[in-house]
Structures are given as C-alpha cells and as structure tokens.
C-alpha cells in the first residue's frame, strides 16, 4: 500500500485491507452457489423500525431527538426493490407506517415471523434509533454490560429491548432461516 501511496492506517487507526474485496456470490461447501430467500423460492421478510424520539421521550426517558426515519425509509425502499416483503414501524405519526414501534408489539411481530419462516427464507431487521448499555443482570456478558435497543412507549417512557431478549427471540427461528440484523 505504501508503494502505491496509500496509507497503512486511516485517520481512526484502522489498518488498510490486505486486498480489494470483490462482490462475489455467496458460496457453500464445494463452491456451490447458496441460494436463499427469493432466489431459493423462499420469502425475504424485512422489518424496519425507526425512532426519531419525541420531546416527550427526551423529557421522560432522556432519549434525545434523532432523524432515523429517513434511513429506515431508504432501507425499506431498497428491500422492496429486491422483492422483499417489507413492514415498517415509525414513531412519527406524520409518516405512514404499520404503527408505533411498541417494544412488545415488535417482539411479538418478530416471534410470529420466527414461526412462519423456514430454511429457504430470510429475515432482515433494520433498527434505527439509540442504543444503550445497562448492568448485566445474569452474568453472561464479559464486560458486565447488557446492550439495549432504546425503545420508548408512545408517551415517551423508556422501554428497552435487551440483547438477551433479542438473542432468545432470534434463536426461535428455524435454524436454517437466514437472519440479518442491521
């Protein structure tokens, strides 16, 4: 890299890649193309959840305002162009969606998809909003911190979804269902 005038480290101290990464097809054992989702005749289901957080959320939960909904809308549009079944939940009444992203409702929605989707299917969950750390209550974290997605109630009170709950939820899917969380 130095011979070509490229820095070996970027401004954040990350090393340069050893070689250029190419967009190559996903391959399984023996070099066979692995088809999943729509390509395998299965379903690709995409859930987009976005929180911009209202003034009530700032007052009641300390979660300051963001502008995440445009990111989720762009991701949803891309997923639709790829043929995915897309469902969106935004906390902004002024933007059409399937409703407010209540934590329990989203959990139940994902749980239902876990029962529906099988080996040729793909589940994608796009979350845009705050994340947080909280004290590890069950001792399963090396750093002593659970990670949380910062869900809030419609009236702005903190109602986090913890990483332990998300892990259990995603483990309920068919073990051959492809899952991507963004």
C-alpha positions as CSV (number, residue, x, y, z in Angstrom):
1,X,0.0,0.0,0.0
2,X,2.8,2.4,0.8
3,X,4.3,1.8,-2.7
4,X,1.0,2.9,-4.2
5,X,0.9,6.0,-2.0
6,X,-1.9,4.5,0.2
7,X,-1.8,5.0,4.0
8,X,-1.3,1.8,6.0
9,X,-3.6,3.3,8.7
10,X,-6.6,5.5,8.3
11,X,-7.4,8.6,10.4
12,X,-9.0,6.3,13.0
13,X,-6.0,4.0,13.2
14,X,-7.6,1.1,11.2
15,X,-5.3,-0.9,9.0
16,X,-5.8,-0.9,5.3
17,X,-7.3,-4.0,3.8
18,X,-4.8,-6.6,2.5
19,X,-6.5,-6.8,-0.8
20,X,-9.5,-5.3,-2.6
21,X,-12.7,-7.1,-1.7
22,X,-14.8,-8.2,-4.6
23,X,-18.5,-8.7,-4.8
24,X,-18.6,-12.4,-5.2
25,X,-21.5,-14.8,-4.9
26,X,-22.1,-16.5,-1.5
27,X,-20.7,-20.0,-1.8
28,X,-21.1,-23.1,0.3
29,X,-19.0,-26.2,0.6
30,X,-17.6,-27.3,-2.7
31,X,-18.1,-23.9,-4.3
32,X,-21.8,-24.4,-4.9
33,X,-23.9,-21.3,-5.1
34,X,-26.1,-21.0,-2.0
35,X,-29.5,-19.7,-2.8
36,X,-31.7,-18.3,-0.1
37,X,-34.8,-16.1,0.2
38,X,-36.4,-15.2,-3.1
39,X,-33.6,-16.9,-5.1
40,X,-34.4,-20.2,-3.5
41,X,-38.2,-19.9,-3.9
42,X,-38.5,-18.7,-0.3
43,X,-39.6,-15.5,1.3
44,X,-37.5,-12.5,2.3
45,X,-39.1,-10.6,5.1
46,X,-37.8,-7.2,6.1
47,X,-38.8,-5.3,9.3
48,X,-37.8,-1.6,9.5
49,X,-38.1,0.0,13.0
50,X,-37.2,3.7,13.5
51,X,-37.2,6.1,16.4
52,X,-36.8,9.8,16.0
53,X,-37.9,10.3,19.6
54,X,-40.4,13.0,20.5
55,X,-39.9,15.8,23.0
56,X,-41.8,13.5,25.5
57,X,-39.1,10.9,25.1
58,X,-36.5,13.5,25.8
59,X,-38.3,14.6,29.0
60,X,-39.4,11.2,30.2
61,X,-36.6,8.8,29.1
62,X,-33.7,11.1,28.3
63,X,-33.5,9.9,24.7
64,X,-32.8,13.0,22.6
65,X,-34.2,13.6,19.2
66,X,-32.8,11.9,16.1
67,X,-33.7,11.7,12.5
68,X,-33.7,7.9,11.9
69,X,-36.9,7.5,9.9
70,X,-35.4,8.7,6.6
71,X,-32.7,6.0,7.0
72,X,-35.3,3.3,7.6
73,X,-37.4,4.5,4.7
74,X,-34.4,4.3,2.4
75,X,-33.6,0.8,3.6
76,X,-37.3,-0.2,3.2
77,X,-37.3,1.1,-0.4
78,X,-34.1,-0.9,-1.2
79,X,-35.6,-4.0,0.3
80,X,-38.8,-3.6,-1.8
81,X,-36.7,-3.2,-4.9
82,X,-35.1,-6.5,-4.1
83,X,-38.5,-8.2,-3.8
84,X,-38.7,-8.4,0.0
85,X,-41.9,-8.2,1.9
86,X,-41.4,-5.0,4.0
87,X,-43.2,-3.9,7.1
88,X,-42.2,-0.6,8.8
89,X,-42.9,0.9,12.2
90,X,-42.1,4.5,12.8
91,X,-42.6,6.7,15.9
92,X,-43.7,9.6,13.7
93,X,-47.5,9.9,13.2
94,X,-47.0,12.1,10.1
95,X,-45.2,9.3,8.2
96,X,-47.2,6.3,7.0
97,X,-46.3,3.0,8.7
98,X,-47.8,0.0,10.3
99,X,-47.9,1.8,13.6
100,X,-45.9,3.0,16.6
101,X,-42.9,0.6,17.3
102,X,-44.0,-0.5,20.7
103,X,-41.4,-2.9,22.1
104,X,-43.8,-5.8,23.0
105,X,-45.7,-5.5,19.7
106,X,-42.4,-5.6,17.7
107,X,-41.2,-8.6,19.8
108,X,-44.5,-10.4,19.1
109,X,-44.3,-9.5,15.4
110,X,-40.8,-11.0,15.1
111,X,-41.8,-14.0,17.1
112,X,-44.7,-14.6,14.7
113,X,-42.3,-14.4,11.7
114,X,-40.0,-16.8,13.5
115,X,-42.8,-19.4,13.4
116,X,-43.6,-18.7,9.8
117,X,-40.2,-18.6,8.2
118,X,-38.3,-21.7,7.2
119,X,-35.0,-22.9,5.7
120,X,-35.3,-21.1,2.3
121,X,-36.4,-17.9,3.9
122,X,-34.5,-14.8,5.0
123,X,-35.4,-12.4,7.8
124,X,-33.9,-8.9,7.9
125,X,-34.4,-6.5,10.8
126,X,-33.3,-2.9,10.3
127,X,-33.3,-0.8,13.5
128,X,-32.6,2.9,13.6
129,X,-32.5,4.6,17.0
130,X,-30.5,4.9,20.1
131,X,-28.6,2.0,21.8
132,X,-27.6,1.8,25.4
133,X,-25.7,-0.3,27.9
134,X,-27.1,-1.5,31.1
135,X,-25.9,-3.5,34.0
136,X,-25.7,-7.2,33.2
137,X,-28.3,-8.9,35.4
138,X,-27.5,-12.6,34.6
139,X,-23.7,-12.6,34.4
140,X,-23.5,-13.6,30.7
141,X,-21.5,-10.5,29.5
142,X,-17.7,-10.4,29.7
143,X,-17.8,-6.6,30.1
144,X,-20.6,-6.7,32.7
145,X,-22.9,-4.7,30.4
146,X,-26.1,-5.8,28.5
147,X,-26.7,-3.9,25.3
148,X,-30.2,-2.4,24.7
149,X,-32.2,-1.0,21.8
150,X,-33.8,2.1,23.1
151,X,-37.5,1.6,22.6
152,X,-39.9,4.1,24.2
153,X,-43.6,4.0,24.8
154,X,-45.9,6.3,22.9
155,X,-45.9,8.7,25.8
156,X,-42.1,8.7,25.8
157,X,-41.1,6.4,28.6
158,X,-38.1,4.2,28.3
159,X,-38.9,0.6,27.5
160,X,-35.7,-1.0,26.2
161,X,-35.3,-4.3,24.4
162,X,-32.2,-6.1,25.8
163,X,-29.7,-8.2,23.9
164,X,-30.6,-11.3,25.9
165,X,-34.3,-11.0,24.8
166,X,-33.3,-10.4,21.2
167,X,-31.0,-13.5,21.3
168,X,-33.8,-15.7,22.6
169,X,-36.2,-14.3,20.0
170,X,-33.9,-14.9,17.1
171,X,-33.0,-18.4,18.3
172,X,-36.7,-19.3,18.0
173,X,-36.4,-19.1,14.1
174,X,-35.7,-22.2,12.1
175,X,-32.0,-22.9,12.4
176,X,-31.6,-22.7,8.6
177,X,-33.5,-19.4,8.2
178,X,-31.1,-16.7,7.2
179,X,-31.2,-13.7,9.6
180,X,-29.6,-10.3,9.2
181,X,-29.9,-7.6,11.9
182,X,-28.8,-4.1,10.8
